[in-house]
């Protein structure tokens, strides 16, 4: 009887817990729904448009599943869609109710050089329309300062500073660990510069990969300095980035004062002082708190002034890793995107397609699935224009070969035309603990790939032949699309990564421009009036419940507590994101497509934000052990 009562109490406890969870979700969703309700423009008051960028600017925000959001003990780092940020700034530049634009960058963690250049152009346009732009942060790093440089006033917290590190940094190499574990890494690749697999077969970077990436980073770094130098012509930028210690010593260790001394900042002041300055331009706030000012919230403004999405130029986004099958937004599922294209061709009166790519690549099969869907559109006489963002490499370039024209930016990272496959086997690992394998075969491929007993020479040779065949296909696609011979493409392929400027000289891209320029080019090819041609965004509708939960968590979980604001803490946080990305890369490599057109080194050009909850759990587990 006591046992039955105990079981009953357990069942009742489970029931009460589920009821409580349901109530929390219901009221949380209700609160989020009310928060998400768009306001008409007439209800937006006057004041300063506040872009409080607590997270990263991305091409396409990730959509987390409701179950992962509920199971996670933290809110995901927020991601702001690039086109929404640009549109909000451009509208605000012409809006008399917007008295100033505020960039609150305390918790900003990046966006990629190409994306931030586009935001900078929008800020420049707003300033040209006599709209003051004020930036505030405790610590500015590279991406944050690239944005702030376009402001009319840059403010720094007196206990903060500006820390510019430039592109580059160390990568993780797993060869030593792999050897200790006895894992046999089977690598099949084509391309002298295909360095994705190097961390699994080397303990350091090859000379070929080092030279290639040095050339790309040097160009991108020069482009960054040119943009910031043009935006802040009076700043002693070169002297500061070349010897920040000298500037710090001259300011007796006060990093904020050092930035002010060399012209990288205009004012030193805390949030109260900054708020008082904004109040002079936008009006004092309704409350009596020091430093309050009239604010227009970014989310409300974006809802009130949405992008007109009723045109005839379909915009298809390939963002993040390219993976087989279906995937949520922020990851490019081959089947998902191909289905979206086919569905749009069937249901919408499309006259042209713009393929917006911000991806380092991934699965060859998924990349080909997307490219094939685009060729179906071309077969119907619909022109295709590829628009490259921060990165369009490997699989990102594969899908771009379907385009009639390819438009990039000087700082775009592209190319990486190469293929590889990688599979582990554990015969040596098992032998260390006394486990061996044996059996019979009826063909040379029976039981292959034998991850427990080791791969046969025939399987290795067959896998290498398959990878070489796919590389020839890749080269052939590029040759046909760019009107080159396969022999010439091979000389600029081999897995080598190029910056956008060099890629244009090599003929891998046709010209420079933004997404808006690509839409105009598509309108021209379709013989539409560029002045009136508008896009229609072909993408998944966000899961409403997930959106409500994300909004709920973002309103109830203080993101400022998750992202440090001091420069030491912020740099450490960014390095942690690199570790998370490395774990996510390895996990995807072991569970995803084995044959890949991927570019690991290209990921450094993307925002360093990893909302992969499973990888976070693994990192947390490893921290608990060590």
Steps between C-alpha positions, in 0.01 A plus 500: 500500500786735587653426159176591321480828694860583410431437130185712522694789657756478222228506234334798667832683517556439129148620426548817708833566329347467155211728596746758633711477185191543282390805699845656475509442126144628454553826688847538353360458151217742579749758624721451195200524266406833649862614469512391136182680399606755238416864546382712210736785403257757642554354848879531484590809699792734447841445653824319431490172310696265726688216335588306813685223325526235771645229281601470135388625160445205265362430156232267633433449874499146631169353607538286811254216559249553785628187675863619496393842628305346786772249585778760489581691816589817312357719227673481160718792401275724295552536127384804301418462132730717288236625260272602789776701667589674173135572417429643846796738475410612149139567597612681816725724295190644329265487801444837668386325818844344538720770651814287525623143454667332797735203461514322835790263442577386853387145424572495127708200393538545125352465158777444248684765305280497189174522695628778724623699200143494371368623836769768494376621161149533643635698796693727265180566306315587819776741601492656153131566569606698811404221739737480800642152568643432845683182604564377854690202637727409785733299278525525124648207308553477123140453386353737756743774411440449127138598568581774749742664256199607292345688794515875539593453867682203652468464877702270722438412860796644698587151624494354147713530189552409135677173426565433130652160428450453125403174327677175577582293804570143597304190401461171681692200364393155618776278358675455835178397675403274211835321523469456876154350459622276220240627255586445135382798296428414137516815287408518134557838344583696187664840521840613614336767715206299635595565861168401661643155575836624631394509867430126474826401326751763618610667821551834328410697189653408165710758317254500209201572725696762692597691185147488358330622818768762565427654161124502566532641853746769388251623240203489736698677772599774254136541396401537867764769558399682182132508603565607859767748393259662255227518764741642765755697295634686804580188701856371532377153415819348361713608794247366748449156345873455439600589856201517737732459798673828421165680491402335830826602668460858378157503673652342816314176438159660450380324185195720454714813522747345257223453244389859554856630462545340156159607372327162509241642738330837542375483857561311822195447716283241669146415396357787699717755323435339164126498564509867594669576169239303303224680695635830364423372149196278550336641812501391863334176600167479677653364820721683747798266468829677424604463137157398373391612155215440259555166331361321197556129542661319207253207496198732503650710221575198279143375552355841418706542181539153343686445177262493204502131407258475211721515194590262220869448579534198725779522757622160620739493796769238551641578844709291737606140447358323196356172627310206358123483532291755685624769736367798691587860398863593555614165361473420130315170466534377141149356479349795688642761264437297186137450605464873569629582151274246329199612702565865412534414131164327513308757705664839439538706186878526522692689234848452652676340794774641721698239693637662816792289627669532837633149549835320529348193334435150624337200337569449130167320455303786658695761302419321176134470602479879538691564177274260311188681623646827372573347159133397487415869535745592224343236277179704526682810378538652848839672546697431817743738670721390791567755775787410732518620860782444746577150371401304191758224486514131410134390501412870512678542167357172366143633528609831347607332175133492399496881477513707183696761692687487833530814710724512808679758714875566524505341847293196406683170552428268211648226284624197696412285200595161637347184641586268786367207695598389847410189699651361822568139589579367846690174453807632686287651777320170556826305490626702796227348714529153354218507244565365152281419199471214255248371249436396142445699181317414182620810308783751546246741652329265744468676836669815371568756631602283795532759775588232756746293301645755260433581137618278216742641238229450238254715694759776554585501130132504401423787741793704366385435143151619591631822654718565195198450274295753699790747482501461120125567504557812712770626265273425204213695651727800559650474152158494336363784713804727471582412136846366581678179417505234772880514490498871582241457775719230656787749535284739707305227678687233701302606807662845513309785666491846339387845608229661291734743327736227383206275409375772268840527332503123456151502348332309782265796558371763260484814712453663837177596667250443778183292506310805375743528208444133419123553501544791260721285278241222502231753405714610208549142377125443532431827316318645801521863607774504770332799663180305566621140513459366852606175664293221642690301762473127444565349839344291771238662712638509854348258746256717695539314828880513479481872423282558805736302723808684367327832564400387847851387588659815358267716710548298817863393478748787523728458203741754645578242767592248230726726291774679698535871440863552604752435224681214673175320574366566149814363336481190719132459407586522130773237543245277672279534194790376288526195725126442465529531122787249497293250700203559271720452190636168627154378602352595161792338322444169680121502462449683170593438138838325460580662162515874538578825324576693817729775622581490871740795491228716339290488816720768655331753270155420642358629830651296783170391651415135550147432620549125456343384826635146473855628454452730799395204710809308393726795585331534840553129562870524408541801730342300784759224444809716470 
